[in-house]
Amino acid sequence: MIIIGEKINSTLKAVRPAIENYDAAFIQDLARRQYEAGANYIDVNAGMFHEDEPERLEWLVKTVQEVIDAPFSIDSPNAKAIEKALKVNKNGKPIINSITDEKERYESILPLILEYNTSVIALCMDDSGMPETVEDRLKIAERIIGKLSDKGIKHEDIYIDPMVRPIGTGSHYGVVAIETIRSVKAKYPGVHIACGLSNISFGLPGRKVINQAFLIAAMTAGMDGAILDPLDKKLMTYLYATEALLGNDEFCMNYLSKFREGLLEI
């Protein structure tokens, strides 16, 4: 499972002041704790700072890579901000989070993927907006995968985001996301999935329980990556247990290792 730590995000109330005040110690501690909890990538987002997002995103990358060597998920729709971050990156091959099939966004971000040889998260969205059905999302995924492949981008560097929407706003959205994951993985087994896990529970009480249940269901459908909170110990416990149950953890070695390290909440 590819774990993208979601916590360094300017939309979070506890994190925004740290980015606003250039509080390096706070950001570095948060990055380090996510990495030690199992994150393979560290997502960095400064989107709430519209006027100087490029400079703040650059600062986040510089600040985090001083203390850990985990690669980044560079989270912005703004090509200028993404490029600013890519230019200072020293932590290996990053993921650009994200591209869509919207003409303007696609054309602004594609050159960065090619120039900097990055991976990319592609949202199932185009100029017509957010698709409602599994069929429409799959069509967009097929189109984006085809276009990126034609540019020489390998399937292993493409992450499809099925566009997880809150079940509190539509009871069908959980099933739509899960079946989109299943459909994409069936047709493109080499392509990864990377959804924003916590979107599913937005607006509901006890969000962690919904997130945990969705994680298991989505992994069963073929999800092999997620943007999530690695500091949620129960969530991570279910992740490792589900990997073992699905045969993705040979002889349960990773599960046993996490148990011995005290990283599971039993």
N, C-alpha and C positions, 0 to 999 in steps of 0.2 A: 504494500500500500504506500502510495506517495503522499506524504503528509506535508501540507503547506500551512505553516503557522500564521494565523490570522490576526494576531493581537496588536501589531504595530500599524494601527489604522486610525487616521485622524477623525473618523466618525465616532470613535469610542470616547465617552466623556472623560475617562481616566487618562486617556492617552493624548488627547488633543492639546491640553496645556503643556505637556512635555515637548511636543513638537513646536508649539508656539514659542516656548521659552528656550528652545535649543538645549533641553535638559539631557545631555548625553548620558549621564549616569543612569537615569531612568530607562531610556531607550535600550542601552546596552544590557542592563539587567533583564529587561523583558525579552530581548533577543536571546540572551544566554539561557534563560530558563526554558524558553520554548525549544531551543536546540537540545538541551539536556533531557527534555521530556519526550523527545522523539521526532521533532520536526526535521524533515529533509530539506525543505526550503523555508525561507523567512519572507513573508509578504510584507512589502512596505508601501504605505499609502499616505499621501499628503493632500488628497483631493479636496479637503475642506478649505484649504488655503488657496483660493482661486487666483489671487493676484501674483503670488510668488511660489506656486506649486513646483515649478522646475527646480528652484534653488533649495526648497525644503526637501524634495525627494532626493536630490543629490546629497544633501547633508545626512539624510537617513542612511543611505548606502555607505557613505564614508564612515559614519559613526558605528554602524553595526559591524562592518568588516574589520574594525580595529580589535574586536574581541572574539569573533567566531569566523569560521571559514565556510559556513553553510551558504550555498548559492541563494540568490534572491528570486522572488516573484515580484516583478516591478509592476505595481498596480496603478494604472492610470489609463484614461482614454486620450490623454493629451500627448501627442507625439513629441512635442518639445520637452516636456517633463521626462518622458521615457528616455529620450536620447541623452539628456543631461545626466541621468542616473547610469545609463549604460557606459558612458565615457569614463566614469570613475570606478566602475565595478572591477574588483580584483578577485572575486570569490567564485570563479568558475562560470560555467554556462548557465545563464539565468533563463527564467521564463518571463515573457512579456504577458501581462495580465491587464488588458486583453484586446482581442480584435473581434469584429463582427462582420457581417456581410453588408453592413451599411456602406454605401459607396465612398463617402468622404472619409470615414474612419478606416476602412480597409486600405484605401490608397495612401493614407498618411502613415500607417503603421507597418505595412508590408515592407517598405524599403529598410526599416530598422531591423526587422527579423533577418532579412537577407544580409545586410551589411555586418551585423554583429553576430550572426550565426546563433540565434537564440531559439529556444523552444517558445511555444505560444499557446495561450488559452484562447479558444474561439467560442464565443457565445452564439447560441442558436437564435440569432436575431438579425433582421435585415431592415431595409427602409420602410417596410410595412408595419414595423413594430414587433411586439412580443407575440409569437405564435401561440395559439391556444391548444392545438392538438399535437399528438405524438407524430402524426404524419407530416404536418407542416414543419415541425422541428427537425425531423429526420431529413426532409428535403433541403433545409438550410444547411444542416451538418454535411450532407453529401456535396452540396455546392461548394462550401468552404474547403472541405477536405480536398476536393478535386482541384480547386484553384491553387491551394497551397502546394499540393503535390506537383502540379504542373510547373511550379517555380523551383522545384528541387528540394522542397522541405519534406523530410522523411516522416512517415506516419508516427514513429516513436517520439517525434518532437512536437506532435500536435495533441493538444488536450481539448476535448469538447466539453463545454459547459452546457448542460441540458436546460439551463434557465430555471432554477428552482424558485418557485413562487410560494408565498405563505398559504398554508392550508386553511388559515383563518379567514382568508379572502376568497377561497374556493375549495370546497372539499375534494375536488378532483385533482388538484395540483400535485399531490403526493404521487398518485398513480401515474399521472402524465410524466413526471420527472423520472420515475422508476422505469416506465416502459420506454422512454426515450433512451435512457442508459442501456437498457437491454437491446434495443434495436440497433443503436450505434455500434455496440461491441460485437453484435452478431455479424454485422456487415463489414466492420473494420476492426478486426481483433488486435491489430497492431497500434491502433490509436488509443490514447489514454482518455480517461474521464477525469475532470476536475471541477466539481461543483462547489458553490458556496453553501456548505452544509446548513448553517444556522438560519439561512433565509426561510427554511421550511417552517420554522416556529415563530416567526416574527408576529408580535401582537398577542401571543398566547401566554398564559401563566405556565410556570414549570417548564420553561423552554428547554432546559437540558434533557429532560425525559423524552421530549419529542425528537430532539436532535439525535439522541442515542438510538431510539427506535428506527429513525430514518436511516442512520448509518448502516445498521444491520441489513435493512431491506435493500438499500441501494447497493451494498457490497454483494449481496446475493444475486442482484441483477447484473453485476459485472463492473461496478464502479471500482476503479483501482487508484483513485486519487481524490483528495478533497481538501478544500480550504476550511480549516477547522481550528478549534481551540485545543492545542496539545496539553494545556494546563488543566483541562478537565480530565482528571484521573479516571473517573468511571467511564467516560467516553473512550479513552485510550484502552482501557481494559476490555471493553466490548470489541474494539477494533482488533486487538491481538487475538482474542478468542474467536472472532468470526473468521479471521485469516486462517486459523488452525482448522476450523470446521469446514471451510471451503477447499481445503487441501492446498493452500498457498503458503504453508509453513511446514517444511519437511520435518517429519518426526516431532513437530511442535517445538522445535528448538528455540525459535524466537520467543514464543509464549513462555517457555520454561526459563529462558534467560531473563525476561522482564519480571517474572515471578521472583526469581532469586535476587534480583536487584531491588526488589521492593517497589516496583513501579506499577503494580496492579492493585486495584481496590477490590478486595475480595469480601 
